[in-house]
Amino acid sequence: MTGTVHDILRRAESIGIRLRLEGDRLKASLPDSDDPRVLEVVEQLRQHRDEVRHFLGQPSGLTQREGDDLPPSDPCYACGGLMYWLRPTGGYVCAECHPNPKWIPASKRIQ
């Protein structure tokens, strides 16, 4: 199931959909585009809403906590990615250049 959520989030990021949690509600900022993939991904987000909310609500996930600034709206200057995660100490980092360690399967982590 998490694989599905990761796939949906990657597709959303690749076409410019920005996600955040407001309380327990999943909110999306959609790109100004007629790209039919946007509607496909929005439908997938609706179908997997609970799993996506759970994933984004995990500590250090792609979430906005009350009082934090919004994630950057510009692409990462190094890789062009649009997906960011909030460090526990504050501040957003690029999820492509600096993957969140919680997203890496335990079997692949360097011990």
N, C-alpha and C positions, 0 to 999 in steps of 0.2 A: 504494500500500500504506500509506504514512504517513497518507493521508486516512482510511483505514479505522481505523487505530489511534487517530487523533484523535477520530473519531466514537464509537468504543467508549469511550474515556476520558471523553469528555463525557457520554455516557449513564450511565456508571458513577458519575461525580460527581453527576449530576443526581438520582440515586435513592439516594445516600448510601453507595455502595461506595467504600471507601478502599483504595488499592493501595500496596504498598511492595515493595522487593527485599530479601531476606535472602540474602546471597551471590548465587548465581545462580538462586535460587528466587523466583517471583512469589507474593506473599502478599496476601490480600484480607481486609478486615474488612467484614462484611456488616451491613446495617441490620437491626434487629429489625422485620421487616415481612413481611406475607404477599403483598406486591406481586409479581405474576407476572413483572414486568419484571426483577426481580433474577435469577431463574433464566435468563432469556433472555440477559442481559448476561454472567452467569457462563459460559454456554456459548460466547458470542462470545469472551470472554477466553481460554477453553481453546483454541478454534480458532485464535486468533492469538497464542498465548502467546509464541512466539519473537520476533515483531515487537514485542509490548508490552514484553517484557523488554529488548530492544535499545533501544527508545525510552526507557524509564525509566532505563536504565543510562548514558545519555549524560550528560556533565557538565552540571550545572545542570538536569537533568530532575527529574521528580517522584519522587525517590528519597531514601532515608534512608541516609546513610553511617554506618559504625560510629562510635559515640561521639556522634552527633548526637541531639538530642531528636526525638521524634516530631512530625510536622506537627500544627498545631492541630486539635483535634477539633470546635471550635465553628465555625459559619459565619462568614465574613468579616463584620465589622460594617458595612461599606459596601455590599456587594452581595448578601450571603447565600450566596456560593459556598462550596464545600467543597474545591476543588482548590487545592493549594498547590505551590510549587516551591521548592527549596533554592538560595539564592544561593551562588555559589562562595566568598564570604567568610563564609558561615554565615548562618543565620536563614531562616525561611520567609516567603514573601510570597504573597498571593492571585494565582492565575493569571489570574483574570478582570480584576481591577483593574490588575495589573502583569504583562502577558503576558511570558513568557520570550522574549527576542529570538531565540533559536535556533528557536522554533516559527513565526516569521513568515517566509514565503517571501521569498527574496532580492529578488524583483521588487517586493515591497510595502514593503521597508524604506526608510526615509528615509535618503538618502545625504548 
